[in-house]
Amino acid sequence: MKKVKNNIFDVDALLDKELGAVGTPEREANRRQADAFFSGQIIEEARKKAGLTQEQLAERIGTNKSYISRVETGRTEPRMGTFYRIAAALGLTVELVAY
């Protein structure tokens, strides 16, 4: 019978090494960057589903195409008011749920 070597490693240790330990400013900055990226991906998908270009969405909310691009790529995180305008322009609703 052939033995298979298991390559088991500690994922938490790897994340700590790459992103900083939980609770550190480095880890928090990485979390915020990831949140901005994922939010941007949701906005981009909704925009495409609505059949709009970045320029059309920008016109609807009173900004420019480059701003929408920065939001969709996670380089800029919109303020709450702008986020609501984007959602409304895309025909989305925002629901705040306590958990």
The 8 nearest C-alpha neighbors of each residue, nearest first, counted from 0:
[[1, 2, 3, 4, 5, 6, 7, 8],
 [2, 0, 3, 4, 5, 6, 7, 8],
 [3, 1, 0, 4, 5, 6, 7, 8],
 [2, 4, 5, 1, 6, 0, 7, 8],
 [3, 5, 6, 2, 7, 1, 8, 0],
 [6, 4, 7, 3, 8, 2, 1, 9],
 [7, 5, 4, 8, 3, 9, 10, 2],
 [6, 8, 5, 9, 10, 4, 13, 3],
 [9, 7, 10, 6, 13, 12, 11, 5],
 [8, 10, 12, 11, 13, 7, 14, 15],
 [9, 11, 13, 12, 8, 14, 15, 7],
 [12, 10, 14, 13, 9, 15, 16, 20],
 [11, 13, 15, 9, 10, 14, 16, 8],
 [12, 14, 10, 16, 11, 15, 17, 9],
 [15, 13, 11, 17, 16, 12, 18, 10],
 [16, 14, 20, 19, 12, 18, 13, 17],
 [15, 17, 13, 14, 19, 18, 12, 20],
 [16, 18, 14, 15, 19, 13, 12, 20],
 [19, 17, 26, 15, 14, 16, 25, 29],
 [20, 18, 15, 26, 25, 16, 17, 23],
 [19, 21, 15, 23, 26, 22, 18, 16],
 [22, 20, 23, 26, 19, 15, 27, 18],
 [21, 23, 20, 26, 24, 27, 25, 19],
 [24, 22, 26, 25, 21, 20, 27, 19],
 [23, 25, 27, 26, 28, 22, 19, 29],
 [26, 24, 28, 23, 19, 27, 29, 18],
 [25, 27, 19, 29, 18, 23, 28, 24],
 [28, 26, 30, 24, 29, 25, 31, 23],
 [29, 27, 31, 25, 30, 26, 24, 32],
 [28, 30, 32, 26, 27, 31, 33, 25],
 [31, 29, 27, 33, 32, 28, 34, 26],
 [32, 30, 34, 28, 33, 29, 35, 27],
 [31, 33, 29, 35, 30, 34, 28, 36],
 [32, 34, 36, 30, 31, 35, 29, 37],
 [35, 33, 31, 37, 36, 32, 38, 30],
 [36, 34, 73, 38, 32, 33, 37, 76],
 [35, 37, 73, 33, 39, 34, 38, 72],
 [36, 38, 40, 34, 39, 35, 33, 41],
 [39, 37, 35, 41, 40, 36, 34, 42],
 [71, 38, 40, 42, 36, 37, 70, 73],
 [39, 41, 37, 43, 38, 42, 71, 44],
 [42, 40, 38, 44, 39, 43, 45, 37],
 [43, 41, 39, 45, 40, 44, 46, 38],
 [44, 42, 40, 46, 45, 41, 71, 39],
 [43, 45, 41, 47, 46, 42, 48, 40],
 [44, 46, 48, 42, 43, 47, 49, 41],
 [47, 45, 43, 49, 48, 44, 51, 42],
 [46, 48, 50, 44, 49, 45, 51, 43],
 [47, 49, 45, 50, 46, 44, 51, 43],
 [50, 48, 46, 47, 51, 45, 89, 90],
 [51, 49, 47, 48, 46, 52, 45, 89],
 [52, 50, 46, 49, 47, 55, 56, 53],
 [51, 53, 55, 54, 56, 50, 46, 47],
 [52, 54, 56, 64, 55, 67, 57, 51],
 [53, 55, 64, 57, 52, 56, 58, 63],
 [56, 54, 52, 58, 57, 53, 51, 59],
 [57, 55, 59, 53, 58, 54, 51, 52],
 [56, 58, 62, 63, 54, 55, 60, 59],
 [59, 57, 61, 55, 56, 60, 62, 54],
 [60, 58, 56, 57, 61, 88, 55, 62],
 [61, 59, 57, 58, 62, 84, 85, 56],
 [62, 60, 58, 59, 57, 63, 56, 84],
 [61, 63, 57, 60, 58, 66, 64, 59],
 [64, 62, 57, 66, 65, 54, 58, 67],
 [63, 65, 54, 67, 66, 53, 57, 68],
 [64, 66, 68, 67, 63, 69, 53, 54],
 [67, 65, 69, 68, 64, 63, 70, 62],
 [68, 66, 70, 64, 69, 65, 53, 71],
 [67, 69, 65, 71, 66, 70, 72, 64],
 [68, 70, 74, 66, 75, 72, 67, 71],
 [71, 69, 75, 67, 73, 39, 68, 72],
 [39, 72, 70, 68, 73, 69, 43, 40],
 [71, 73, 69, 70, 74, 39, 36, 68],
 [74, 72, 36, 35, 70, 39, 75, 71],
 [73, 75, 69, 72, 70, 76, 35, 36],
 [76, 74, 70, 69, 73, 77, 35, 72],
 [75, 77, 35, 70, 73, 78, 74, 39],
 [78, 76, 82, 81, 75, 79, 70, 80],
 [77, 79, 81, 80, 82, 76, 83, 75],
 [78, 80, 82, 81, 83, 77, 84, 76],
 [81, 79, 83, 82, 78, 84, 77, 85],
 [80, 82, 84, 78, 83, 79, 77, 85],
 [81, 83, 79, 85, 80, 84, 77, 78],
 [82, 84, 86, 80, 81, 85, 87, 79],
 [83, 85, 81, 87, 82, 86, 60, 88],
 [86, 84, 82, 88, 83, 87, 81, 89],
 [87, 85, 91, 83, 89, 84, 88, 82],
 [86, 88, 90, 84, 89, 91, 85, 83],
 [89, 87, 85, 86, 90, 84, 59, 60],
 [88, 90, 86, 87, 91, 46, 85, 49],
 [91, 89, 87, 88, 86, 92, 49, 85],
 [92, 90, 86, 89, 87, 93, 88, 45],
 [93, 91, 86, 94, 87, 90, 83, 89],
 [92, 94, 95, 91, 86, 83, 87, 82],
 [93, 95, 96, 92, 91, 97, 83, 86],
 [96, 94, 93, 97, 98, 92, 83, 79],
 [95, 97, 94, 98, 93, 92, 83, 91],
 [98, 96, 95, 94, 93, 92, 79, 83],
 [97, 96, 95, 94, 93, 92, 34, 38]]
